[in-house]
Amino acid sequence: MNQNELKYDVLIVGGGIAGLTAGVRAAELGLKPLVLEQGDGIDYPNNSRQSGGILHIGFHDPYRPPQELEKIIERITEGEAKPELARALSQTGARLISWLQGHGAKFMRFNPQEGYRWCMAPPRALRAGLDWKERGPDLTLRRLAKDLAALGGMLQLRTKVLALEMEGGRCIGVRTTCDGRFKIYSAPYTIIADGGFQSNRKFFEKYIGIKFDAVFQRGARTGFGDGLSMALDAGAAVTTGNRFYGHVLCSDAKHNDQVWPYPEVDAIATAGLVVDGTGKRIVDEGVSGVHLANELAAHATTEKLFAVFDSTIWAGPGTSARIPANPLLENAGGTILRAQSAHELAELMGVPGDALASTLTEFNQALLQDKLESLAVPRSTKIQAFAIEHAPLMAIPVCPGITYTMDGIDIDGQAQVLDADKKPIAGLFAAGATTGGLEGGKNSAYIGGLIKAGSFGLIAAERIATLEGKAFTVIQPQATTQIPVKVEENKLTAHSEPKGIEQFPILRTTIRYGKPIAYVMSALLGLFVYFLISSTTGLLAVPLSIAFSLVVLVLTLGLVELIKLITQFLMPDQNS
């Protein structure tokens, strides 16, 4: 070994949620990890940091029984997900959440929908544009970076990995450049976790099969596919598929940074219809926003793409998203065209008026007659369609936005990179968006980027520890959301001090005994009022005190219900 070589147990390419999870878990298990990250600063850019921070499995609670989650993944992907990857994620998602809590991650329930039960706190604000600094994902990555250093691992910034070092079919290290200096790092194991290839023109057009310029980069724009390139050179296989995770955006995103990555226009586009410069529909709007983004990218032969809708959709689905287009898009300067008729709207859009009017008439009639499948471009009904008829008629210029690619390096259920013969490449692992086989499929099935990345980062580290003969206790999901965990001698133990609602005895008592307290308090106050006014009002004091007691009862019960609702949002219990 020359002076430019340094030895570690595990080398990790990329410092997002997959890479840092793998690094911290490896360090907990007695290994010496080195995380190599090309970014700089404590808030170096990546998709994990800039994400919405939601951990879900196909918009379902990761604490569901693993067998249920496997079936959910199978259903969402229409059987196209690799069963071993679906099984691994289903068995690991809840473990990941508990493990992250043990490293200081905070979670809250963003809204009543099951898929938003585990949102890294604090969540992003309800406003358009980028909003990630000091939000849940940003703080979580910072905590993991600190824990990595405290546990003896290392995060090295401004370091670009150039190639894998291979010997006898085994990965034994990596070649890097940092500040103009070349170094070789040696280790028996390497984990590729550098994100997808969404920002690599060559790979995107080869594997996705769509012109690179047809999509808008709505992520951190750091996924250049370096890990995929290195893995291919080492003989790795690539999963089959050509889908990406993304959303429909207002096309003003190309020149207005305030309208991306949020608000997305998915809910409006899937409730209404999408036309191109001819004024005619070109895609099936009724599947999902992610699918629609993929289809629009494939059809983006013109710069003119519009979501067409009406005031009913604007006031309904337009307000339904987590970061809603109504009113945030317009407030941020996004273009929204309004007119009293189809011909007037077409003139504003710059499309043929007769064609747009005919498109709307045919669509509305097909919807009324329940014959959407008979349209020239059939429309699915997985998402409800609305008639477009209530003035003002409206349109938003749109474009497909990409966040990360869904296909990539082929791995097994233990995050080991596979070759063309489906055999593991010794010493080589991969996790996160650089991998494929779980998401995608013909309908662009989205399972969850953060939980996929973190879970397989955890799996990779634990598999390496097993191969190295390290004894450890497998992380088990905690019984409630509010019992943080910490690592002591490679074992996960609960803090003894009260957590969650147990920290607030008055709140706990109100929730548990609110109703009987309300009844007793209203009765006592009614008696108090009776004795207070009976000397002056006589028998009239009876109905007055009863009426007062009932008013107090209703108000108190309402207050108790409000407290329960707020608590359910902020402190969800996965067993409920």
C-alpha positions in Angstrom: 0.0 0.0 0.0 1.5 3.4 -1.0 1.1 6.6 0.9 -1.9 7.6 -1.1 -3.9 4.6 0.2 -6.0 4.7 3.3 -7.9 1.7 4.8 -11.4 1.6 6.1 -14.0 -1.2 6.7 -16.7 0.3 4.6 -16.6 3.0 1.9 -19.9 4.8 1.1 -20.4 6.8 -2.0 -22.9 9.6 -1.3 -24.0 11.4 1.8 -27.8 11.4 1.5 -30.2 9.5 3.7 -29.1 6.2 2.3 -25.4 6.9 2.7 -25.5 8.4 6.1 -27.9 5.8 7.5 -25.5 3.1 6.2 -22.5 4.9 7.7 -24.0 5.5 11.1 -25.4 2.0 11.4 -22.0 0.5 10.3 -20.2 2.6 12.9 -22.7 1.4 15.6 -21.9 -2.2 14.7 -18.1 -1.7 15.2 -17.1 -1.0 11.7 -15.0 1.9 10.4 -17.0 3.7 7.7 -15.9 6.5 5.4 -18.7 8.5 3.6 -17.5 10.2 0.5 -19.6 13.2 -0.6 -19.0 15.5 -3.5 -20.9 18.4 -2.0 -19.6 21.0 0.5 -20.9 22.6 3.7 -23.1 21.3 6.5 -26.1 21.5 4.2 -24.6 20.1 1.0 -27.3 19.6 -1.6 -29.1 16.3 -2.2 -32.6 15.1 -2.8 -33.0 13.7 0.7 -32.3 17.1 2.3 -34.7 18.9 -0.1 -37.5 16.3 0.1 -40.9 16.7 1.8 -39.7 14.4 4.6 -42.5 11.8 4.4 -41.7 8.2 5.2 -44.4 5.9 3.8 -44.6 2.7 1.8 -46.9 3.3 -1.2 -48.7 6.0 1.0 -49.4 3.4 3.7 -48.1 3.3 7.2 -44.7 1.4 7.5 -45.9 0.0 10.8 -48.5 -2.1 9.1 -47.8 -5.9 9.3 -45.0 -6.7 6.7 -47.2 -9.2 4.9 -49.8 -6.4 4.3 -47.1 -4.1 3.0 -45.8 -6.7 0.6 -49.3 -7.1 -0.8 -49.6 -3.4 -1.1 -46.4 -3.1 -3.0 -47.4 -6.0 -5.3 -50.7 -4.3 -6.0 -49.3 -0.8 -6.6 -46.6 -2.1 -8.9 -49.0 -4.6 -10.6 -46.6 -7.4 -9.7 -43.5 -5.8 -11.3 -41.6 -5.2 -8.1 -38.9 -7.8 -7.2 -40.5 -9.8 -4.4 -37.3 -10.0 -2.3 -37.0 -6.2 -2.4 -40.6 -5.7 -1.5 -40.1 -8.1 1.4 -37.0 -6.4 2.6 -38.6 -3.0 2.6 -41.8 -4.2 4.3 -39.7 -5.7 7.1 -37.4 -2.7 7.5 -39.5 0.5 7.1 -40.7 0.6 10.6 -37.3 -0.4 12.0 -35.8 2.6 10.1 -38.3 5.0 11.7 -37.5 3.7 15.2 -33.8 3.9 14.4 -34.0 7.5 13.1 -35.9 8.5 16.3 -33.0 7.0 18.3 -30.8 9.5 16.4 -32.9 12.5 17.2 -35.2 12.6 14.3 -38.6 14.1 15.1 -41.8 13.1 13.4 -45.3 14.5 13.3 -48.5 13.7 11.4 -49.0 16.2 8.6 -52.6 15.5 7.8 -55.2 12.7 8.5 -54.2 10.6 5.5 -52.4 7.4 6.3 -49.5 8.2 4.0 -48.6 11.4 5.8 -48.4 9.8 9.3 -44.6 10.0 9.5 -43.4 13.4 8.5 -40.0 14.6 9.6 -40.5 17.6 11.8 -40.6 20.5 11.5 -42.3 20.1 8.1 -41.8 22.5 5.2 -44.0 25.6 5.3 -47.2 25.8 3.3 -45.7 28.0 0.6 -44.4 27.7 -3.0 -40.8 27.2 -4.0 -37.8 25.7 -2.1 -38.2 25.5 1.6 -35.8 22.9 3.1 -33.3 24.7 5.4 -33.9 23.8 9.1 -36.8 21.6 8.1 -37.1 17.9 9.2 -35.0 16.2 6.5 -32.2 18.8 6.7 -32.0 18.5 10.5 -32.1 14.7 10.4 -29.1 14.6 8.0 -27.2 17.0 10.1 -27.8 14.9 13.2 -26.7 11.7 11.4 -23.5 13.4 10.2 -22.8 14.4 13.8 -23.5 10.9 15.1 -21.3 9.4 12.4 -18.3 11.4 13.7 -19.2 10.7 17.3 -19.2 7.0 16.6 -15.8 7.0 14.9 -16.9 7.2 11.3 -16.0 10.0 8.9 -17.8 12.2 6.4 -15.5 13.6 3.8 -16.8 16.4 1.7 -15.7 17.8 -1.7 -14.7 14.3 -2.7 -15.7 12.8 -6.1 -15.5 9.1 -6.6 -14.0 8.3 -10.0 -14.0 4.5 -10.2 -14.2 1.3 -8.2 -11.1 -0.6 -7.5 -11.6 -4.2 -8.5 -9.4 -7.3 -7.9 -10.4 -10.8 -8.9 -14.0 -9.9 -9.3 -14.2 -8.2 -5.9 -14.5 -4.6 -5.1 -11.6 -3.6 -2.8 -11.9 0.2 -2.8 -12.4 3.4 -4.8 -10.4 6.0 -6.6 -11.2 9.6 -5.8 -10.3 13.2 -6.3 -10.6 15.9 -3.6 -9.4 19.5 -4.1 -7.3 18.4 -7.1 -5.6 15.5 -5.3 -6.1 11.9 -6.3 -6.4 9.2 -3.6 -7.2 5.5 -3.4 -9.2 4.3 -0.4 -9.2 0.6 0.3 -11.9 -1.3 2.1 -13.4 -4.8 1.8 -16.8 -3.3 1.2 -18.2 -0.4 -0.8 -21.8 0.9 -0.8 -23.0 3.0 -3.7 -25.6 5.5 -2.5 -25.2 8.5 -4.8 -28.8 8.9 -6.0 -30.2 8.3 -9.4 -29.1 9.4 -12.9 -31.7 12.0 -13.5 -29.1 14.7 -14.3 -27.1 12.6 -16.7 -28.2 13.3 -20.2 -26.6 10.2 -21.7 -27.9 7.8 -19.2 -31.4 9.4 -19.1 -31.9 9.2 -22.8 -30.5 5.6 -22.9 -32.4 4.1 -20.0 -35.5 6.3 -19.8 -35.7 6.7 -23.6 -36.9 10.3 -23.5 -35.2 13.5 -24.6 -33.3 14.9 -21.6 -34.6 18.4 -22.3 -38.2 17.2 -22.2 -38.2 17.2 -18.4 -37.5 19.9 -15.8 -35.1 19.0 -13.0 -37.1 19.6 -9.8 -34.7 17.9 -7.4 -31.3 18.9 -6.1 -29.7 18.2 -9.5 -26.9 16.1 -8.0 -27.9 12.7 -9.5 -25.3 12.4 -12.3 -25.3 8.6 -12.3 -21.6 8.2 -11.2 -22.4 5.2 -9.1 -24.3 3.6 -11.9 -21.4 4.2 -14.3 -18.9 2.6 -11.8 -21.2 -0.3 -11.2 -21.6 -1.0 -14.9 -17.8 -1.0 -15.3 -17.6 -3.6 -12.5 -20.1 -5.9 -14.3 -23.3 -4.9 -12.5 -26.7 -5.5 -14.1 -29.3 -2.8 -14.6 -33.0 -3.3 -13.9 -35.4 -3.1 -16.8 -37.8 -0.2 -16.9 -37.9 3.4 -18.1 -39.8 5.3 -15.4 -39.0 8.2 -13.1 -40.5 9.8 -10.0 -41.7 13.3 -10.6 -44.7 15.6 -10.8 -46.5 17.9 -13.2 -45.3 21.5 -12.7 -46.3 24.9 -14.0 -43.9 25.5 -16.9 -43.0 28.8 -15.4 -40.6 26.7 -13.3 -38.2 27.1 -16.2 -37.8 30.8 -15.4 -39.4 31.3 -12.0 -37.7 29.6 -9.0 -40.6 30.3 -6.8 -42.9 27.7 -8.5 -40.8 24.6 -8.0 -40.4 22.0 -6.6 -43.8 23.0 -5.1 -46.7 23.5 -5.8 -47.1 20.6 -8.1 -50.1 20.6 -10.5 -50.9 16.9 -10.3 -54.3 17.2 -8.6 -55.5 19.7 -11.1 -54.2 17.9 -14.2 -55.6 14.5 -13.1 -59.0 16.0 -12.3 -59.2 17.9 -15.6 -57.5 17.2 -18.9 -54.2 18.0 -20.6 -53.8 19.3 -24.1 -50.9 20.2 -26.4 -50.6 23.0 -28.9 -53.3 21.4 -31.1 -55.9 21.9 -28.4 -56.4 18.1 -28.1 -55.9 15.7 -25.3 -52.7 13.6 -25.6 -52.5 11.5 -22.4 -54.6 9.5 -20.0 -55.0 11.8 -17.0 -56.8 9.4 -14.7 -53.9 7.2 -13.3 -51.6 9.3 -11.1 -49.6 12.5 -11.1 -46.3 10.5 -11.3 -47.6 8.5 -14.2 -48.9 11.6 -15.9 -45.4 13.3 -15.6 -43.9 10.3 -17.3 -46.4 10.3 -20.1 -46.1 14.0 -20.7 -42.3 13.6 -20.9 -42.7 11.0 -23.5 -45.1 13.2 -25.5 -43.3 16.5 -25.0 -42.8 17.2 -28.7 -44.0 20.7 -28.3 -43.4 23.4 -25.7 -47.2 23.9 -25.4 -48.7 21.7 -22.8 -51.7 22.8 -20.7 -53.7 21.5 -17.8 -57.3 22.7 -18.6 -59.9 22.8 -15.9 -62.7 25.0 -14.4 -63.6 26.9 -11.3 -65.0 23.7 -9.6 -61.7 21.9 -10.0 -59.7 25.0 -8.9 -61.8 25.3 -5.7 -61.8 21.5 -5.1 -58.8 19.4 -6.2 -56.8 22.6 -6.6 -56.8 23.0 -2.9 -56.2 19.4 -1.9 -52.5 18.8 -2.3 -50.1 19.1 0.7 -48.7 22.3 -0.9 -51.8 23.3 -3.0 -51.7 25.1 -6.3 -54.7 27.1 -5.1 -53.7 29.8 -4.1 -49.9 29.2 -3.8 -49.1 28.9 -7.5 -50.7 32.2 -8.4 -49.3 33.9 -5.3 -45.8 32.9 -6.5 -46.3 34.3 -9.9 -47.3 31.2 -11.8 -49.4 31.7 -14.9 -53.1 30.9 -14.6 -55.3 31.7 -17.6 -59.0 32.5 -17.2 -61.8 33.0 -19.7 -65.6 32.8 -19.9 -65.6 30.4 -22.9 -63.5 27.7 -24.6 -62.7 30.0 -27.6 -61.6 32.8 -25.3 -59.4 30.5 -23.3 -57.9 29.0 -26.5 -56.9 32.5 -27.6 -55.1 33.1 -24.4 -53.4 29.7 -24.7 -52.5 30.2 -28.3 -54.2 27.0 -29.5 -57.0 26.5 -32.1 -60.3 27.6 -30.6 -62.5 25.1 -32.4 -60.2 22.2 -31.5 -60.2 23.1 -27.8 -64.0 23.7 -27.7 -64.5 20.3 -29.4 -62.1 18.6 -27.0 -64.1 20.0 -24.0 -67.5 19.1 -25.4 -66.4 15.5 -26.3 -64.8 15.0 -22.8 -67.8 16.4 -21.0 -70.3 14.2 -23.0 -68.1 11.1 -22.5 -68.0 11.8 -18.7 -71.8 12.3 -18.6 -72.4 9.1 -20.5 -69.8 7.1 -18.5 -67.9 6.4 -21.8 -64.5 7.9 -21.0 -62.9 4.7 -22.4 -64.3 5.5 -25.8 -62.4 8.8 -26.2 -59.7 9.0 -28.9 -57.3 8.9 -25.9 -59.1 6.8 -23.4 -59.2 8.1 -19.8 -58.8 5.8 -16.8 -61.0 6.3 -13.7 -58.6 5.6 -10.9 -58.7 9.3 -10.2 -62.1 11.1 -10.4 -62.7 13.1 -13.5 -64.7 16.4 -13.4 -66.8 18.0 -16.1 -65.1 21.2 -17.3 -68.1 23.6 -17.6 -68.2 26.1 -14.8 -66.8 29.5 -15.7 -64.2 30.8 -15.5 -62.6 28.1 -17.6 -58.9 27.9 -16.7 -55.6 26.7 -18.0 -52.1 26.4 -16.6 -49.0 25.9 -18.9 -47.4 22.7 -17.6 -44.2 20.6 -18.0 -43.1 17.3 -16.5 -40.7 17.6 -13.6 -38.3 14.8 -12.6 -37.0 14.2 -9.0 -35.2 10.8 -9.4 -35.0 7.8 -11.6 -36.7 4.6 -10.6 -34.5 2.1 -12.3 -30.8 1.5 -11.9 -28.3 -0.9 -10.3 -29.8 -4.4 -9.7 -29.6 -5.5 -6.1 -30.9 -8.4 -4.0 -32.8 -8.2 -0.7 -29.6 -7.7 1.2 -28.6 -4.7 -0.9 -25.8 -6.7 -2.7 -25.1 -5.6 -6.2 -25.9 -8.3 -8.8 -24.1 -9.1 -12.0 -25.7 -10.2 -15.3 -26.0 -13.8 -13.9 -27.9 -12.5 -10.9 -25.0 -13.3 -8.6 -23.6 -10.8 -6.0 -20.5 -8.9 -6.9 -18.2 -9.5 -3.9 -17.8 -6.5 -1.7 -20.2 -4.3 -3.6 -23.5 -3.0 -2.2 -26.0 -0.2 -3.3 -28.9 1.6 -1.7 -31.4 4.3 -2.6 -32.2 5.9 -5.9 -29.1 4.5 -7.6 -30.9 1.1 -7.5 -33.9 -0.3 -9.3 -36.3 -3.2 -9.1 -38.7 -1.9 -6.5 -40.5 1.1 -8.1 -41.5 1.9 -11.6 -43.4 -0.5 -13.9 -45.7 0.5 -16.7 -47.8 2.8 -14.5 -44.9 4.5 -12.8 -45.6 3.0 -9.4 -44.2 5.2 -6.6 -43.3 3.4 -3.3 -41.4 6.1 -1.4 -37.9 7.5 -2.0 -36.8 8.3 1.5 -37.9 5.1 3.1 -36.4 3.0 0.2 -33.1 4.8 0.6 -32.9 4.7 4.4 -34.1 1.1 4.6 -31.6 -0.3 2.2 -28.8 1.8 3.7 -29.7 0.1 7.0 -29.9 -3.3 5.3 -26.5 -2.9 3.6 -24.7 -1.9 6.9 -26.2 -4.8 8.8 -25.4 -7.3 6.0 -21.7 -6.2 6.0 -21.6 -6.5 9.8 -22.9 -10.0 9.5 -20.3 -10.9 6.9 -17.7 -9.5 9.3 -18.9 -11.6 12.1 -20.2 -8.7 14.2 -22.8 -9.7 16.8 -25.7 -7.3 17.1 -29.3 -7.0 18.2 -31.7 -6.4 15.3 -33.6 -3.2 15.7 -37.2 -3.7 16.5 -39.9 -1.1 15.8 -41.0 0.7 19.0 -44.5 0.3 20.4 -45.3 4.0 20.1 -44.1 6.9 18.1 -42.8 8.7 21.2 -40.2 6.3 22.7 -36.9 7.4 21.3 -34.1 4.9 21.2 -30.4 5.1 21.7 -27.5 2.8 21.0 -25.5 1.3 23.8 -23.0 -1.4 23.1 -24.7 -2.2 19.8 -28.0 -2.7 21.5 -31.1 -0.6 21.1 -32.6 0.5 24.5 -35.4 2.9 25.3 -34.9 6.0 27.4 -36.4 5.7 30.8 -37.8 9.2 31.1 -41.4 9.8 30.0 -41.8 10.7 26.3 -44.6 11.9 24.0 -47.9 12.5 25.7 -46.5 11.2 29.0 -44.5 14.4 29.2 -47.7 16.4 29.5 -49.8 15.2 32.5 -52.6 17.7 32.1 -52.9 17.0 28.4 -52.9 13.3 29.1 -55.6 13.6 31.7 -57.7 15.8 29.4 -57.6 13.3 26.6 -58.2 10.2 28.8 -60.9 11.6 31.1 -62.1 14.7 29.2 -65.7 13.5 28.8 -66.5 12.6 32.4 -64.7 15.8 33.5 -66.9 17.8 31.2 -70.1 16.2 32.6 -69.0 16.7 36.2 -67.9 20.3 35.6 -71.1 21.3 33.8 -73.2 19.8 36.6 -71.2 21.6 39.3 -71.4 24.9 37.4 -75.1 24.5 36.9 -75.6 24.0 40.6 -73.4 27.0 41.4 -75.5 29.1 39.1 -78.7 27.8 40.6 -77.7 28.7 44.2 -76.3 32.0 42.9 -79.6 33.2 41.3 -82.3 31.2 43.1 -82.9 33.8 45.8 -83.8 36.4 43.1 -85.4 34.4 40.4 -87.2 31.7 42.3 -88.3 28.7 40.3 -87.0 30.3 37.1 -83.5 29.5 38.4 -84.0 25.8 37.6 -84.4 26.1 33.7 -81.7 28.8 33.6 -79.2 26.8 35.5 -79.9 23.7 33.4 -79.5 25.7 30.2 -76.3 27.2 31.4 -75.1 23.7 32.4 -75.9 22.3 28.9 -74.0 25.2 27.2 -71.0 24.6 29.3 -71.2 20.8 28.6 -71.3 21.3 24.8 -68.5 23.9 24.8 -66.3 21.7 27.0 -66.9 18.5 25.0 -66.1 20.5 21.9 -62.9 21.7 23.4 -61.9 18.1 24.4 -62.6 16.9 20.9 -60.4 19.7 19.5 -57.6 18.8 21.8 -57.8 15.2 20.7 -57.8 16.2 17.1 -54.7 18.4 17.5 -52.9 15.7 19.5 -53.7 13.0 16.9 -52.0 15.2 14.3 -48.9 15.9 16.3 -48.5 12.6 18.3 -49.9 9.8 16.1 -50.0 6.4 17.6 -49.4 3.7 15.0 -51.5 1.2 17.0 -54.6 3.2 16.7 
